[in-house]
Amino acid sequence: MPVKQLPETLINQIAAGEVIERPASAAKELIENAIDAGATRIEIATAGGGKSLVRITDNGCGMDAADLDLAVRRHCTSKISDTLDDIRTLGFRGEALPSIGSVAKLTITSRRQGDPEGAQVTVAGGRMSSVRPAAANTGTVVEVRDLFFATPARLKFLKSERAEAAAITEMVKRMAIAFPSVRFVLSGPDRSTLELSATGDDQLARIAQILGPEFRDNAIQIDAERADVSLTGFAGVPTFNRGNSAHQYAFVNGRPVQDKLILSAIRGAYAETVPSGRYPVAVLSIHLDPAFVDVNVHPAKADVRFRDPGLVRGLIVGAIREALVREGSRASTTGGHGLMRAFRTGTDQPRAPWQADQSPSRPLAEARGFSEGQQAAFDSLTVPSGRTDAPDQSEAISRAENTVSPISFANHRLGAARAQLHENYIVSQTDDGLVIVDQHAAHERLVFEEMRKALDTGRLASQSLLIPEIVDLAEEDCDRLMAHARDLDRFGLAIERFGPGAVAVRETPAMLGEIDAGLLVRDLADEIAEWNTAGGLRSKLENVAATMACHGSVRSGRRLRPEEMNALLRQMESTPGSGQCNHGRPTYIELKLSDIERLFGRS
């Protein structure tokens, strides 16, 4: 069969199959064009989950008739010249508009600032109309109707209208986080209106609009740089986590991406701090020279390739862990909120604040009709009697407090211990509230951190194999392992080259006990090949350390003396990550005095 040139319409439809996967893909490409045009206000309207209608209205620079005629042709763009090494815009291929026009009914109306009138062009199923004059405001309106009407088979692969509408909402949220200075409005008959006002340079305010105000209270600022690669953003404390990874946002030079390397680095940074099956919340922005990152490896530009992936991964892991250390024992505020909800009644009706001057002097006694003798007993409990032989109650309370905890809580964030409940929970008083500590979980974390320090102080103890184990590997894997042999030896794994395609394992870490040395070495070789690091062994060692810490910590049911409780609190304050145990559960819950007063209707 002879080779022939495909028609232009079919070429565009093939391109559309790669670029326009669903309505959210079309909306994303159009929003990127609006941002590249300098828009500060973008309105998105959808119908039928985007299948029937996607309309993007912006106040960008607009286009004249000549630009509009070229914009709907393939590989026509104003964003790059003759190289892909310096891409500083979101779009650059010049494929989005002709691809959309080949599978949908596309109408573009645009007007430049200062032009007397606008221009309009229509493309339906790949057939383009001539450009004609049109009334328009400054900016551009792009309307996409009946997506995939020209390729009905593609419609079968779309999800329900609700699912497609949700995908558009999620895409808009990601774009909004990346560009907090742009106002976004998302509306339509298939959804409730979402309006995100511009927050200027305050990215945290925009993130709070997306993730909720709780994130602001539980966010740790990230700001790090290494070898001309900078990392900024916010990471949630480990106990502020979610049931999936949808709340992890990554941006590279302002471009929203869903890159496996970045997501893996976030997961690695939170290792041993987030429970299994839970995911941390993070918003990270990476900035580097465009020449050091390839954004042209994925049709939808969702993935990127870094020239030095090990550097980027190490920067993310190191910056987040340093931030967690900096915040020390900080725990999520959601624990206190959950405690408040547990105390609330089912009706949860609002009540007026309690006012002493408007209350009966003895409401409880009067309500129950106490006798004179009962009333006298009640008065003796509520009002200090004038008897000279009765001990002063305030003095007794003060003496009791000093007996339990002689230290002042004013200078300590976790306060001073006041009691131990059920031989497991320490109640501590702070300047503005109280703290409830799970003694076993807290001490488990402290023991684990002490053991983890041992990994950094020198070579870990190792056990020599009676007969060295020979592991056959590809020659390039052997080369990578030997390049990291010194680091592996520090962890107690001693290897040496055994011919061109094998390594000999002579010692293994004593902490690991009996292990399959061959499987361990192969896993390390795979990890080094992918990330150029040898973190897998450390991860395995830390898992063992976590298990040992659990068995070596203060057990539930042990009664502690006041000085032991306070010593535990002071050690928590000085230990990084003590806000959660090795399994990611919170070690303490803080309740503010204002919350307690609200429970009793006093505020």
C-alpha positions in Angstrom: 0.0 0.0 0.0 1.6 3.3 -1.0 2.5 6.0 1.5 0.3 9.1 1.3 -0.1 12.4 3.1 -3.0 12.5 5.6 -5.5 15.2 5.2 -5.3 18.2 7.5 -8.5 17.5 9.3 -7.5 13.9 10.1 -4.1 15.2 11.3 -5.8 17.6 13.7 -8.1 14.9 15.0 -5.1 12.6 15.7 -3.5 15.5 17.6 -6.7 16.2 19.5 -6.7 12.5 20.7 -3.4 13.3 22.4 -4.0 16.8 23.7 -7.8 16.9 24.3 -8.6 13.9 26.4 -11.8 15.2 28.1 -13.6 18.6 28.6 -11.2 19.4 31.5 -8.3 19.1 29.0 -9.9 21.6 26.6 -10.7 24.0 29.5 -7.1 23.7 30.7 -5.6 24.6 27.4 -7.9 27.7 27.0 -7.2 28.9 30.5 -3.5 28.6 29.9 -3.9 30.8 26.8 -5.8 33.4 28.8 -3.0 33.5 31.5 -0.3 33.7 28.8 -2.3 36.7 27.4 -1.9 38.5 30.7 -5.5 38.1 31.9 -6.3 39.1 35.5 -9.9 38.0 35.4 -11.0 34.6 33.9 -14.6 33.4 33.8 -15.3 29.8 33.0 -18.9 28.6 32.2 -19.8 25.0 31.5 -22.9 23.0 30.7 -23.4 19.2 30.6 -20.1 18.7 32.4 -18.3 20.5 29.6 -19.6 18.2 26.9 -22.2 20.7 25.7 -20.4 23.9 26.5 -17.1 25.3 27.7 -16.8 29.1 27.6 -13.7 31.0 28.7 -13.9 34.8 29.0 -10.7 36.8 29.8 -9.5 40.4 29.9 -6.1 39.6 28.4 -4.4 41.4 25.5 -6.7 40.0 22.9 -6.0 39.3 19.2 -6.6 41.2 15.9 -8.0 39.7 12.8 -4.7 38.6 11.4 -3.7 36.8 14.6 -7.1 35.2 14.9 -6.7 33.7 11.4 -3.4 32.1 12.3 -4.4 31.0 15.9 -6.7 28.3 14.7 -4.0 26.8 12.4 -1.6 24.1 13.5 1.8 25.0 14.9 1.1 28.7 14.9 2.1 30.4 18.2 3.5 33.7 19.5 5.1 32.0 22.5 8.3 30.5 21.2 10.7 31.2 18.4 13.1 28.5 17.3 14.1 26.6 20.5 12.5 24.6 23.3 15.2 25.4 25.8 13.7 28.6 27.0 9.9 28.0 27.5 8.5 30.6 29.9 4.8 30.3 29.0 2.2 27.7 29.7 1.4 27.0 26.1 3.9 26.8 23.3 3.0 24.1 20.7 0.2 25.9 18.9 -1.9 22.7 18.8 -4.7 23.3 21.3 -7.1 25.5 19.2 -6.9 23.6 15.9 -7.2 20.3 17.9 -10.3 21.5 19.7 -11.7 22.9 16.4 -11.3 19.5 14.7 -13.5 17.6 17.2 -15.9 20.4 18.4 -17.6 23.6 17.4 -15.2 26.3 18.3 -15.9 30.0 18.2 -13.3 32.7 19.2 -14.2 36.4 19.5 -11.4 38.7 20.4 -10.4 42.4 20.5 -7.1 44.2 21.2 -6.9 47.2 23.5 -7.4 50.3 21.3 -8.9 48.5 18.3 -12.2 50.0 17.1 -13.8 46.6 16.8 -13.2 42.9 17.5 -13.0 39.9 15.2 -14.5 36.4 15.2 -13.6 33.1 13.7 -15.5 29.7 13.8 -14.1 26.2 13.3 -16.5 23.2 13.3 -15.3 19.7 12.7 -12.0 21.0 11.2 -13.7 23.4 8.8 -12.7 27.0 9.4 -14.8 30.1 8.5 -13.3 33.3 7.4 -12.5 35.9 10.0 -15.3 38.5 10.3 -15.8 41.7 12.4 -17.6 41.4 15.7 -18.6 43.4 18.7 -16.4 42.5 21.6 -14.8 43.8 24.8 -11.1 43.9 25.2 -9.9 40.4 25.7 -11.0 37.1 24.3 -14.1 34.8 24.5 -13.5 31.2 23.5 -16.6 29.0 23.2 -16.5 25.2 22.7 -19.8 23.5 22.0 -20.6 19.8 21.4 -17.1 18.4 22.2 -16.3 15.3 20.2 -19.3 15.7 17.9 -17.0 15.0 15.0 -15.5 11.9 16.6 -18.5 10.2 18.3 -16.4 7.2 19.4 -14.6 9.4 21.9 -17.9 10.3 23.6 -18.2 6.7 24.8 -15.1 7.1 26.9 -16.2 10.2 28.8 -17.6 9.8 32.3 -20.8 11.1 33.7 -21.6 14.8 33.5 -21.0 15.1 37.2 -17.6 13.5 37.0 -16.5 15.6 34.0 -17.7 18.8 35.8 -15.7 17.7 38.9 -12.6 17.3 36.7 -13.0 20.8 35.4 -13.4 22.1 39.0 -10.2 20.4 40.1 -8.3 21.7 37.1 -9.5 25.3 37.8 -8.4 24.9 41.5 -4.9 23.9 40.4 -4.6 26.9 38.0 -5.9 29.2 40.7 -3.3 28.1 43.3 -0.6 28.7 40.7 -1.8 32.2 39.9 -3.2 33.8 43.0 -3.2 37.3 41.4 -5.9 36.1 38.9 -9.6 36.2 39.7 -11.4 33.0 38.7 -15.1 32.5 38.4 -16.5 29.0 37.5 -20.2 28.7 36.9 -22.9 26.9 34.9 -26.2 25.0 35.1 -24.3 21.8 35.9 -22.6 23.2 39.1 -22.7 25.6 41.9 -20.7 28.8 41.3 -17.1 28.9 42.5 -15.6 32.4 42.8 -12.0 32.8 43.8 -11.1 36.4 44.3 -7.5 37.5 43.5 -5.2 37.5 46.5 -2.2 39.2 44.9 1.1 37.9 46.3 -0.6 36.1 49.2 -0.5 32.5 48.0 -1.5 31.1 51.4 -4.7 33.1 51.2 -5.5 31.6 47.8 -4.6 28.1 49.1 -7.0 28.6 52.0 -9.7 29.4 49.5 -9.1 26.0 47.9 -8.2 23.7 50.8 -10.1 25.5 53.5 -9.1 27.8 56.4 -7.8 24.8 58.4 -4.8 24.6 56.1 -3.7 28.1 57.1 -3.6 27.0 60.7 -1.7 23.7 59.9 0.7 24.9 57.2 4.5 25.1 57.4 6.2 27.4 55.1 8.8 25.9 52.7 11.6 28.1 51.3 14.8 26.3 50.2 17.3 26.5 47.3 20.0 24.2 46.0 22.2 24.7 42.9 20.0 27.3 41.3 16.8 25.3 42.0 14.4 27.0 44.4 11.5 25.4 46.3 8.8 27.4 47.9 5.3 26.7 49.2 3.6 25.2 52.2 3.4 21.7 53.7 0.9 20.5 56.2 1.9 19.2 59.6 1.9 15.3 59.5 -1.3 15.0 61.6 -3.1 17.2 59.1 -3.6 14.5 56.4 -6.2 13.2 53.9 -7.4 9.9 52.6 -6.0 10.4 49.1 -3.2 12.4 47.3 -5.7 14.8 45.6 -4.6 17.5 48.1 -0.9 17.5 46.9 -0.3 20.3 44.4 3.0 20.7 42.5 4.1 23.5 40.1 7.2 23.8 38.0 7.9 27.3 36.8 4.3 28.1 37.4 3.0 25.1 35.5 0.7 22.7 37.3 2.1 19.2 37.0 1.3 15.8 38.4 4.8 14.4 38.2 5.7 11.1 39.8 9.1 12.2 41.0 7.6 15.1 42.9 4.8 13.1 44.4 7.3 10.3 45.4 9.5 12.9 47.1 6.6 14.3 49.1 5.8 10.7 50.2 9.4 10.1 51.2 9.7 13.3 53.1 6.7 12.3 55.3 7.9 8.7 55.8 7.3 7.5 59.4 5.1 10.5 60.2 1.9 9.8 58.3 -0.3 6.8 58.9 -0.5 4.0 56.3 -3.3 4.8 53.8 -3.2 8.6 54.6 -1.6 11.3 52.6 0.0 14.6 53.6 -1.3 17.9 52.3 1.3 20.0 50.4 1.5 22.8 47.8 5.0 23.1 46.3 6.4 25.4 43.6 9.8 24.6 41.9 11.6 27.3 40.0 14.6 26.7 37.9 16.2 27.6 34.6 13.8 26.4 31.8 16.8 24.8 30.1 17.1 22.4 33.0 13.6 21.0 32.6 11.8 19.4 29.7 8.1 20.2 29.6 7.6 18.7 26.1 7.5 15.0 27.2 3.8 14.7 27.7 1.0 15.7 25.3 -1.0 17.4 28.0 2.2 18.8 29.7 1.3 17.1 32.9 4.7 15.5 33.4 8.1 17.1 33.2 11.7 15.7 33.0 14.4 17.3 35.1 18.0 17.3 33.9 19.1 16.4 37.5 16.1 14.5 39.1 18.2 13.4 42.1 18.9 17.1 43.0 15.2 18.0 42.8 14.1 15.0 44.8 16.7 15.6 47.4 15.7 19.3 47.7 12.1 18.4 48.2 12.7 15.7 50.8 15.4 17.8 52.7 13.3 21.0 52.7 10.1 19.3 54.0 12.0 17.4 56.7 13.9 20.5 57.8 10.6 22.3 58.1 9.1 19.5 60.2 12.2 19.7 62.4 11.9 23.4 62.6 8.3 23.2 63.8 9.3 20.6 66.4 6.3 19.0 68.2 3.6 21.0 66.5 0.4 19.0 66.0 -2.7 19.5 63.9 -5.4 21.8 65.2 -8.0 19.3 63.9 -7.6 17.2 67.0 -9.0 20.0 69.2 -11.8 20.7 66.8 -12.7 17.0 66.8 -12.7 17.0 70.6 -15.0 20.0 70.5 -17.4 18.2 68.2 -17.5 15.2 70.4 -18.6 17.3 73.4 -21.4 19.1 71.5 -24.9 17.9 71.9 -26.9 16.5 69.0 -29.1 19.6 68.6 -26.1 22.0 69.0 -28.5 25.0 69.4 -26.7 28.3 69.9 -27.0 29.7 73.4 -26.6 33.1 74.8 -23.4 33.7 76.9 -23.9 33.1 80.6 -24.1 36.2 82.7 -23.9 35.9 86.5 -25.9 39.1 87.3 -28.9 37.8 85.3 -28.9 34.3 86.8 -30.7 33.2 90.0 -28.5 33.0 93.0 -29.1 29.2 93.4 -30.7 27.9 90.2 -29.9 24.3 90.9 -31.2 24.3 94.4 -34.4 26.2 93.5 -35.1 24.0 90.5 -35.0 20.8 92.6 -36.8 22.2 95.7 -34.0 21.4 98.2 -35.0 21.3 101.9 -33.3 23.8 104.3 -30.7 21.2 105.4 -30.0 20.3 101.8 -29.8 24.0 100.9 -27.2 24.6 103.6 -25.1 21.7 102.3 -25.4 23.0 98.8 -24.3 26.5 99.9 -21.3 25.1 101.7 -20.1 23.7 98.3 -20.8 26.7 96.2 -20.0 29.6 98.5 -17.1 29.6 101.0 -18.5 29.6 104.5 -17.5 32.0 107.2 -16.2 29.3 109.5 -12.7 30.0 110.7 -11.9 26.3 111.0 -12.6 25.6 107.4 -9.5 25.5 105.1 -9.4 28.2 102.4 -10.3 26.4 99.1 -8.2 28.6 96.8 -5.2 28.0 99.0 -5.9 24.2 99.0 -6.2 24.2 95.2 -2.9 26.1 94.9 -1.2 23.7 97.2 -2.5 20.7 95.3 -1.3 22.2 92.0 2.2 22.8 93.3 2.3 19.3 94.7 1.5 17.8 91.2 3.6 20.2 89.2 5.9 22.7 90.9 7.1 24.2 87.6 5.6 27.2 85.9 3.8 26.5 82.7 4.2 30.0 81.4 7.5 29.3 79.6 6.6 25.9 78.2 4.5 25.4 75.1 3.0 22.1 76.3 2.5 23.5 79.8 2.8 21.7 83.1 1.4 18.3 84.0 -1.7 18.4 86.2 -3.0 14.8 86.2 -2.8 11.4 84.6 -6.0 9.8 83.5 -6.5 6.0 83.0 -2.7 5.5 83.4 -2.2 6.6 79.8 -3.3 10.2 79.2 -1.4 13.2 80.7 -3.4 16.4 81.2 -1.3 19.5 81.1 -2.2 23.1 81.7 -0.9 25.9 79.5 -1.2 29.6 79.6 -4.4 29.6 77.4 -5.8 26.1 77.6 -5.0 22.5 78.3 -3.2 19.7 76.5 -4.0 16.0 76.6 -1.0 13.7 75.8 -1.0 10.0 74.9 2.0 9.0 76.9 2.8 5.8 75.0 2.5 7.4 71.5 4.6 10.4 72.6 7.4 8.4 74.2 7.4 6.0 71.3 8.2 8.9 69.0 11.0 10.2 71.4 12.6 6.7 71.4 12.4 6.4 67.7 14.1 9.8 67.1 16.9 8.8 69.5 17.4 5.7 67.5 17.3 7.6 64.2 20.1 9.9 65.4 22.2 6.8 65.7 22.0 6.5 62.0 23.8 9.8 61.5 26.4 9.6 64.2 28.6 6.9 62.5 28.6 3.4 61.0 25.8 1.2 62.2 26.6 -2.1 63.7 26.8 -4.9 61.1 26.8 -8.7 61.1 29.4 -10.5 59.0 28.2 -13.3 56.8 30.0 -16.6 57.3 29.9 -17.1 53.5 29.6 -13.9 51.4 26.5 -13.9 49.2 27.1 -13.4 45.5 24.4 -11.4 43.8 24.2 -11.4 40.0 23.2 -8.1 38.5 23.5 -6.2 35.2 26.9 -4.6 34.8 25.4 -1.1 34.9 23.6 -1.9 38.2 26.9 -3.1 39.7 28.5 0.2 38.6 25.8 2.2 40.3 26.0 0.2 43.5 29.7 0.5 43.8 29.4 4.3 43.3 27.4 4.3 46.5 29.4 1.6 48.3 30.8 4.1 50.9 27.3 5.3 51.8 26.0 1.7 52.0 28.9 0.7 54.3 27.9 3.5 56.7 24.6 1.8 57.0 26.2 -1.5 57.8 26.0 -3.1 54.3 29.4 -4.0 53.0 29.7 -5.0 49.4 32.5 -5.4 46.9 32.8 -6.1 43.2 32.8 -9.7 42.2 33.5 -9.8 38.5 31.8 -7.6 35.8 28.2 -8.7 36.6 28.1 -9.5 40.3 28.7 -8.1 43.8 29.6 -9.9 46.9 27.7 -9.0 50.1 30.0 -9.5 53.1 28.1 -7.7 55.9 24.5 -6.7 56.5 23.0 -4.3 59.1 22.6 -6.0 62.5 19.3 -4.1 63.1 17.7 -6.0 60.2 18.4 -9.4 61.6 18.1 -12.3 59.1 17.3 -10.8 55.7 17.4 -11.8 52.0 20.6 -10.0 51.1 20.2 -10.6 47.4 16.7 -9.1 47.4 17.9 -6.1 49.4 20.7 -5.4 47.0 18.5 -5.7 43.9 16.0 -3.3 45.4 18.8 -0.9 46.1 20.1 -1.2 42.6 16.6 -0.4 41.2 16.2 2.6 43.4 19.6 4.0 42.6 18.8 3.5 38.9 15.6 5.5 39.2 16.5 8.3 41.7 20.3 8.0 41.9 20.0 7.7 45.7 20.4 4.9 48.2 17.5 5.8 50.6 15.8 2.4 50.5 18.2 0.9 53.0 17.8 3.8 55.4 14.0 3.5 55.0 14.2 -0.2 55.9 16.4 0.6 58.9 14.0 3.3 60.1 11.1 0.9 59.8 13.0 -1.5 62.1 13.8 1.4 64.5 10.1 2.4 64.6 9.2 -1.2 65.6 11.9 -1.3 68.3 10.8 2.1 69.6 7.2 0.9 69.9 8.3 -2.0 72.1 10.8 0.1 74.1 8.6 3.0 75.0 6.5 3.8 78.0 3.6 1.4 78.0 -0.1 2.3 78.4 -1.2 1.6 82.0 2.0 2.7 83.7 1.5 5.3 86.4 3.9 8.2 86.1 5.2 10.5 88.8 4.7 14.3 88.2 8.4 14.8 87.5 8.2 12.0 84.9 5.2 13.5 83.2 6.9 17.0 83.0 10.1 15.5 81.8 8.2 13.8 79.0 6.5 17.1 78.1 9.9 19.0 78.0 11.5 16.3 75.8 8.5 16.5 73.4 9.0 20.2 73.1 12.6 19.8 72.1 12.2 16.8 69.8 11.3 17.2 66.0 8.2 15.4 64.9 6.9 14.6 68.4 3.4 15.8 67.4 2.8 12.4 65.9 3.9 8.9 66.7 5.8 6.5 64.4 2.5 5.4 62.9 1.3 9.0 62.1 -1.3 9.3 64.9 -1.3 12.5 66.9 0.5 12.3 70.3 -1.4 15.2 71.9 -4.6 17.3 71.5 -4.7 20.9 72.5 -7.9 22.6 73.7 -7.9 26.4 74.0 -9.5 28.1 77.0 -11.9 29.9 74.7 -13.1 26.5 73.4 -13.7 25.3 76.9 -15.6 28.4 77.8 -17.7 28.0 74.6 -18.6 24.5 75.7 -20.1 25.9 78.9 -21.8 28.8 77.2 -19.5 31.3 78.8 -18.5 33.1 75.6 
